[in-house]
């Protein structure tokens, strides 16, 4: 069941059919046409729409396939900011609490100006909050305090600085230090009521904070030309710039161009064209760079998109992360992947331009003139939650202590730690810290791992039973995230050594370790438990009953067939089916945890045969690691 909000101005019409005893066919159709249009065009909420066209090989939706239906985030119209005029070129601050944009709305000045709106501070909305119900203050013309005293922006006072004029100011790009703006780049015109210097076309201007005062704006002489140079974008430390220009030397229309800044002199290099892998004979505009400058987002009206201007992205793949001069010293070699269309719901049949993303990669803001139930007029600003496939990778510090489970002391010998992922294996050894105890804050291993992946950590040391731990770092992970664990390794006793000699089967005495040896396999593209696998579930239940303090992870896996989104859902459903089967066998819910891993942790990495895929379609069990 779902509920749909009905516009208040339709409410009086809901009772009309009951006021008359007869209605003609045409009158009835005329009355209900607005309702039909509303149901077809209005999303279930401002954030999500139910999509019923999953990827896959099936052409119709069966009862089993209903679980493939996913809620996909939809862009949210920022109705508190948008007006009946044009709101364009949004630039969100790193923490997501301030939004600068371009607008031709009425104000103190005429023309296009830069405006500011900040997150509304309430008890329920602390600074930096980026929740679905985020509120915004009334927008004001952008200005900066000439003597910053802890406030990043001001609306108007005698000591404020503003670049707004009666002319044109647009496409802002800001650099921040400790959440405070220190440089502003924007697009404007020479003279045209502003008196600014520059070339005959559109120019890129900048101003910066020097000795606690904002200096008068200047045009970038080395970058600007007699043509249109506009829409600047910079990486987080301000050493790399992308912009759009129709100057000669391109591939047609507006192209993307690059420049790098010398960190010692502060001077920008002569721009070079982004090349044929990025530009086309059509137009490439509104670039935006990820914090480290490794991902470039832009809009283009090239063929093959959803509408007029669509969003595209490209990743830089040179490992050094810095531009390298060619022998001719005339251009800088930076390699980019072929751009890919961001797809729905970022793109529509209309113009979608000027993407800007929070530093943690969680939320994206953009401008569009799409047909939306809440559209205010012209270009509006929208916000959308970033899908996992577009999250920025960051480093996660995997750290902690390896303890002797009997003494709760840190190991006096080195332990081997193996970190396995789908494309690499990391082997390190723990430090020897003899004086630390369980209550000590000292860690004896620190490993930096990239987010966006699933890892398996294996811990071993002579004379101790090995331990395993799954590290799921998919999703949004802010830079500097610390994942701390305490790993308890159990000594191998003489009794257990003798037991090992008597039998290599850990399930002989129904010990908890037996559970990790059991694997439940599944048919192709199904989460149904086969009759042949039911005895395995009963065996797990029997061991858990004999050891009532044991808790387990139930981990679902798939083969490589189908999309990652679909496989993620399928792996979660498989794990859930096993959990429900164990509950039916009398195991308490709080002893069972589930996790789906899609194809992130296959037994056979390179699937070549049906047998390989069958080995990967499984559910495994892990004893819960106590911290």
N, C-alpha and C positions, 0 to 999 in steps of 0.2 A: 504494500500500500504506500502511496505517496500523496503528498499534498501540493497543490499549485496555488500560488498567490494570484488573486484576481484583482486587476486595477480597480481602485475605489470608484472610478466614474462609471463602471459597469454595474455596480451593485443595484441601482434603482431598476435596471432592466431585468434583473433576475426574477422579479415578481410579475412582470407584464403578462406572461402566458396565462397566469391564473386570473387575470381580470377580464378575460374574454372567453366565450364559450366555443368559438370556432376560429380557426386560422387557416388561411389558404396555404398551399404548398410553397408558393413564392415568398409569402410573408415569413413563414417559418425559416426558410433558407436564409433570407436576408437578416433575420434576427441572430442566427447562430453562426453566420460567417465570421464575425469578429472573434468569436470563441475558438473556432477552428484555427484561424490564423494565429491566435495566442498560443494554443497548444503546440503548434508546429514550430513556432519561432522562439518561444520563451523557454529558457533553460529551467531545469528543475530548481536550481538555486543560482545565486550569482557566482558560485564557485565551481559547480560540477554539473555535468550533463551525462546521462546514461548512454553509452555507446553500445549498439547491438550489432556491430559488424566486426567481430574479432578476426584476426588474421588466422589463416589455417586452410585446411583442405576441404572443409565441410561447406556445403552450399546452403544448408538450412540449420536452424537452431533446434536441437533436440533437448530433452530434459537434462541429459548429461552435460550439454554444452552451455547451459544457462550459467554455469559457474565460470565461463570464460568472459562473461560480461564485466567490464571494469568501469569504475567511475573515473573519468578523466577530468583534470582541472581545466576550467575555462577562464578566460580573461575576465577580470572584474573591472567594470567601469568606475573610475574614481569620481563619483558624482559630487563629492564635496569639493573637488578641485575644478572640474570641467564646467564650462559655460557654453552659451550659444555661439560664442566665437571660437577661434582655433587655439587649442592647447597642443603644443608640439615640442619635440626634442627634450623629453624628460631626462634628467640626470639625478639618480638617487645617490645619496651619501653612502659611504662604505657600510655603516651600521644600519642604514635604512630609515633614519629618523628625519631626514630633510630632503625635500624634492625641489630641484630647480628646473624650470622649464621656460619655453618661449611661448608668448601669447600676444594676440592683437586685441585683447579685451580692452575696454575703456579704462583709463587710469589718469595719472597726473600728466603723462606724456602721450604723444601720438605714435602711431606706427607699431612695429613689432618690438617688444621689450622682453627682458628676462624677469621672471617672477619666482617667488619662493613660497612654499608651504611646508610647515613642520608638523611632525606628529603631535597630536593633542595630548598633553600630559595630564593624566588622571591617575587616581589610585589604582585603577584596574588596568592602566596602560603605562607601565614603567618605560623609562627611556630605552630605546633600542628595540622595543617590542615590534615584531612583524607578524602579528596574528591576522586571521581572516577578518576580524572586526576592527581593524585599525582605523582610528579617526584622525582627521587632518584639520589643522587650524585654517582660518581664513587666509587665502593667498594674498601676498603683498609684493610690491616691486622689490627686486633684489638689491640689497645694499650691504656693505660690510662696515664694521666699526673700525675707525682709524687707529684706535688704541685698544686692541682686544683685551678684554678682562674676563675671559672664560666663556664668553658668548660667541658663537660662531657666525651668526648673522644678526643684523638689526633691520628694522623696517624703515625708520627715519629718525635721525637726530642730527645735531649740528656737526658732529664729528664723524659722520658716516661717509662712505665712499660708494659711488654707483657708476656703472658704465652705461646706464640707460640714457637715451636721448630721444628726440622727436623723429629720429631716423629708423634704422633697422639694427637690432641686436638679436642674434639667434644662435642656436646649436652650441650651448655651453659645454665646456669640459673643465673639470676641476681636479686639482691635486690637493690631497689632504695630508696633514701630519698630526698625529695624535687626535684624530677626529676633527681637526680644525682646518678650514681651507687656507692654502698658502699661495695658490696660483689659479688664475682663471683664464681660459682660452675661449674665444667666441668668434662668430662670423659677423662682419659688418661691412659697410661701404665707405669708400673715401668720400669725404664731404657729405653730400646728401643730408643737409641740415645738421650734421654732427661736427663738421670741421676736421675730421680725422684725416691723417695722411695715409697714403697707400696707393695702390695701382688702380687702374680703371674698373676692374671687375670686383667681385666679392673678395674680401681679404680676411685672413685670420689674424686676430689681435690677441694680445695677452696683457695681463697685469699681475703683479705679484706683491706679496707682503714683504717689505724690506724694513728692518729696524722698527717693527711694530706699526708701519704705515703702508697703505696701499699706494703704489706708484701709478701715475697716469698711464693709460693703455697705449701700447705701441703695436705697430703692425710688424709681422715677421718677414723682414725684407728678404731673407735667404730662401724662404718658402713661398711667399706670394709671387704672383706673376700678373701679366696684363689680362689674364683670363680669370675665371671664377675659381677661387680656392676657398673651400668652405668645409664645415662639419668636422672639426678636429676631434680626435680621440687619442687618449694617452694611456699608457700602462701605469701601474700603481706608483712607481718611483719616478715617472716623468722622463724616462730616457728614450722612449720610443713613441713616435706619433704616426697615426694614419689619418688621412683626410681625402676628400673627394675633389676632383678638379677636371675641367674640360680643356686643359692646356694641350698644346701639340705634343706628340710623342706617345699618345695613348692608343687605345684600340677602338675608340668611337664613343661619342657621348661623354658622360662623366665616368672617370676611372678612379680607382683607389691608388693613392701614392703614399710612400713611406719616407720618414726621416728619423735619424737618431741624434741624440744630444750627447755631446762630449761631457762627461761628468766632472772633468777638471775645469774646463773653460765655460761650460754652460751654453755653448753655441750649438745650433742645429746644423745638420749636414744638408747638402744639396739634395732635394727630394729625388727619389727614383720610382718608376712605375712598378706596381705590384706584379705585373707580368700577365701572360696569357692564361696561366692557370687560375687567376683570380678575376681578371677583367674580361669583358666581352664587347661586342660591337654595340651593345645596349648601354644601360646606365647602372653604375654601382655607386651607392651613396650611403650616408649615415653609418660610418664604421663605429664599432665599439670594441675595445680590447679588454680581455680578462686581466685580473690584477698583475699577473706576471707576463702578460703580453703573448701568451702562447696560444690563445684562442681568439680569433677575429670574427666578430659578427657584423653583418652589413645587410643592406637591402638592395635588391636589383629587380629590374623589370625584364630580365632575360626570359626567353621562352621556356615553357615547361613548368611554370609555377602555378599557384592557385588563383592568382588574380593579377593586379597591376604590379605593385611592388611587393615582393616577398622577402622574408628573412632567410639568410644563408649563414653558414658558419664554416670556418676552416681552421685547422690546427697546424701550428708550426712544428716541424719535426727535426730541426737541427738541435742536437743535444747540448751544444754549448750555451744556448739561450741568448747569444749575442750575435749581432751582425758582423760579417767578415768582409773586408774590402777585397775586391778582385784586383788582379795585377794592374789593371788600367786605372785603378783608384776612382773610377767614374761611378760605380754603383756598388751596392752592398748586397751580398748574397744571403738571402734568408729564404728557406724552402718552406712552402705551404702545401698542405694537402688540397685536393680538388674540393671546392666548396660543395656543401650538401644543403638541401632545402630543409628548414626546420619543421616543415609540415604543419598539420592541423594540431592544436588550435592556435598556434602562433600566427599562422597565415590565413588570410581570408580572400574573398573575391575582390576586395578593395585594396587600398594602400596601407601597408604595415611597415612602419619605419622607426628608426631611432630607438634601438634596444639599449637598456641600461640595467645592470644586475648588481644586487648587493654583494658585498665582499665575500660573504659566506656561500654565495651561489644559490641561496634559497628562493629569492624572489626576483622576478624580472618586470621591468616597467617599459612601456613602449607607447607610441602614438599611432592611431589608426582612424580612418574615416569609415570603418566597417559599419554595416547595418546591425545595430545592437538595440535591444529593447530599451536600454537606458542611455542611448546616445544623446548628447546634449546639442550637437551641431558642429559641422566641419570636422576637424581633427579633435579627437579626445585622447586622454591619457588612460591607459589600462595597466592593470597589474595581474600577474599570473604566477603561480607557484611553479618553480622549475622542476621538470621531470628528472628522474634520476640519471637518465642517459646524458644529460647536459650538465651535471654537477661538476664543479671544479675539483680535481684531485688535490688533496693536501696530505701533509705528513702526520701520521699518528705515532706517538711514542708508546710502544708496547714495553712496559716495564714491570718490575715486581721482584719477588723473592722466591727462591726455591728452598723449601724447608724439609727437614726430616720429620715425617708425620708423627713419629713416636716421641721425639725430644722437643719438637717445635723450634729447633735451632737451625740457623742458616748453614748450608752445607760447608764442611771443612775441606771438601775437594771440589774440583771443577765438575759441572754438569754440562752435558751437551744439549744444545737447543737447536732443533731443525724446524725452520719455517718453510712450509710448502704452499705454493700457489699454482695456478694453472700455467704460468710461464717462467717460474723461477724457483730455486731452492736456496735458502740462506742457512748457513751453519755457523753458529757462534758458541762460545763457552761462557759460562757464568763466572763471576769473580769469586775469589775465596775471601770471605770476611768472617773470621773466626770469633770475633767478639760480639757480633750482633745476635739479638734474640727475637722472638716473635713480636714483641712490643716495640722493637727498634724501627725507625723509619727508613733504615738503610735498605737499598735495593741492590741485588747482585746481578741484574741484567737489564740492559736498555737497548732496544732495537727499534729503529725508525722504519715504519712501513707506510705504503701509500694507501690512501682511502680509495673506495670504489671497488674493492676486491674482497674475496673470502680467503682466509689463510687457515692452515692447520698447523698448530704448534705442537711439536713432540719433544718431551723432556726425558732425558735418560742419564743415568750415572751408574758405574759399577756397584753391584750389591743392592740395587734398588729396582723396584718395578717401574717400568716406563709409564708416563702419563701423557695424555693427549688433550688438546684444547682447540676448539674452533673459534676463530676470530672473524667476525662478520663486520667489515668496515664499509659496507655499502651504505648509501644514503648521504646526508649532509654531515660533514665533519669539519668543524672550524679549524683553522690553522692553530697549532699548539695543543691539540687535543691529547690528553694523557689517558692511556688505558692500563690501569694497574691491577695486577693479579698476584695472589699468593698461591704457589703451587706446592702441594704436599706430596712427597714421594715416599712410598712405603718400602721398608727394608725387606729384602728377600730372606726369610727365616729358614732354618734347617728343615722344619716341618713341611714348608711349602716346596723346598727343593726335593725332598723325598716324594712328595705328592707328584711333582713334575716328572720324576723318574718312573713312578708307577704308571702314569698315563699322560699323554700329550694333550688330552682333551680337558680343557678347563671347566667343562660342564659336567664332569663326572660327579662332583659333589654339589652341584647346583650353587656354585659360588657366584657372587655378583659379576665377577670378571667374565663369566660365561656370556652375559648379555651382549657384550661388545663383539662376540664372535658370531652372533646371529644376524642374518640379513633376510629381509622380506622382499621378494621380487614382484614386479607388477607387469601386466600385459601392456601392449603398445597403446599409448595415449589414453590410459585409464587409471582411475584411482580405486578400482574395485579389488578387494582382496580375494585372490584365487583360493579355491578349496585346499590346494596343495600347500598353501602357506599358513593356513590356520593353526596347525600344530606348533609352528614356531612362535606364534603369538601366545598360545597357551603355555609354552615353555617359559617365555619371558615372564608371564603373569605368575607362574609357579615359583620362579626364583625370587621375584619381588615379594611374594607372600612369605617366603622363608626368611627374607631379610627386610623387615618393615621400615628400616631407616634409610634404605637405598632409594635415591631419586635418579631419574634418567632424562637425557635428551632423546627425543625422537626426531631423526633427521631425514627429510625427504629429498630425493634426487631424481633427475630425469636424464634421458639421452639428449643428443644434440639436435634432434628434430624439432621443428617449430621455432617460434620467436622466444627471446629471453623473457618477455613479459608473460607469455602464455606458460612457458616452462616453470617460471617462478610460482604462478598460481597452482599449476599441477603438482609441483613438489610439496607445496604447503598442504594441499588437499590430501595427498597420500599420507603425509605425517599425521594429519588430523584423523584420518580413518583408522590408523593404527592406535592412536590415543583413545578414540572412542571404543575400539575393540578391547583394549586393556581395561578401560573403565567398566565395560560390560562383564569382564572377568573378575571384577571386584577390587580393582586397584584404585586408590584414592586419586582424585584429580590433581591435588597439590604435589604429587610425586612425579608428575609427567609434564615435561615441557617440549614444545614442538618448534621446528624451524625448517623452512624450505630453502634449498640451495640451488634450485634450477640446475644448470649444467656446470656450476662453478667448482665442484669437487668430484670429478669423474673418477671411476676406477680405471677406465681405459680412456686416455686422452684423445687418441686418434682413432675415432670410430670408422672401421672399414667394412665390417660384416654385421649381419643381424645379431650374431652372438655377442659382438662388442656392445651394441646398443642395449641388448637384454641385460648385460652385466651392469650397466649404468642406471637402469630403471629400478630403483630400489629404495628401501628405507633401512637405515642403520640406527644403532643404539649406542649412546655414550653415557658412561656414568657421570653424574653431575659433579663437577669440580667445586669443592667447598673453598671459599675464600676466607 
